[in-house]
């Protein structure tokens, strides 16, 4: 038995028809989302046949109408027995900060969270987690990412067995991604060198490829599927045509 898992950065509300079409045919048991807008949850839930959603806000996007709350969320068609949000940048009780598309200096003003849910399917327990990690302008690591990685790892070490998904803004082959891959199993097949969808992403492909070369990596393989030894994966693949990031799709089996 296994749980079908999808993870995707949906780029807020820009691609909702594509997201809905993909999810309605995905047969996913659980879906992790980054850049999820709180106001869009009912639409996405309907596309998944009425799936329950756990959402944790990261910040506010005032430059999009209406002013909207952005965060991470996990949808599940299987029963959710528990959920927990671990903050590694900012605190839950602090006010949400604003970030705008036109001011990259605000991109890291948001809180950073590992959101996890405990799901049961056919008697097996799954802990599914997601995060949207700290941004850098060119895919190269910096001291802010290094600081936040240390804080993230501290939280992950307290979570037991888990499956971790998310947009890490840090490519495979680079310092941040590889630090995680030394601790957890990287389940994305190495035939994939990017998880950005060049046909949809607003940054031209030539610029993205040049940034990757400058960072010393093959490409922007920034969307992750890490597991602890208590889980195995099958059929892991990336699916384009959903958002500016490809969707990660996998079957997860609990080994514990």
C-alpha angles and dihedrals in degrees: 000000000000144000119240109226132190127186126184142157100229097191095236114279099333098101104027096133090053091046093049093048092049095046095046089063098033099089086211120169092198133015126196116201135191123196088025115167114221092221091057096057096096092053093049092044090055091051087057094050096262100317119181116247132208110197132186119189122228102179150313130282103205095173093068120076117270101026101255142200115234127196147121125292142180122210120198135185088188120074115281110216099179143356134196135183119209115196116211095167117037128349132271093239094053119098117264113257127220129245129184134200091233096055115057089181087075097051093095096044089093125096117256119222142177104217115195134180131192110224131184124209124172091342095308122117122224129186107203119186136181139183141175105222131211118293129233123188098237107022093260119127119249137182093269091057091045091052092047092047090057090051092046093050090051089057094044092052088063096051103077115209116001150148112236124202134167151102107291100181084221121100127230109262092037129105099261098044093044092050088059092044090057090060102034136032115265105218100182108109112247091233085081113080099171136028094192115103103230091194091062107024114107092223111081116252092238091057092048092049091048090051090051092052091048090051091050096242134117095242146312100303090158103141112088144205108187125170138188118226091271092075137052130194137215135184096016111180143152121239122202132201094059106091140328084290122054119244118251110223124188145151111236125203123193113229099180 
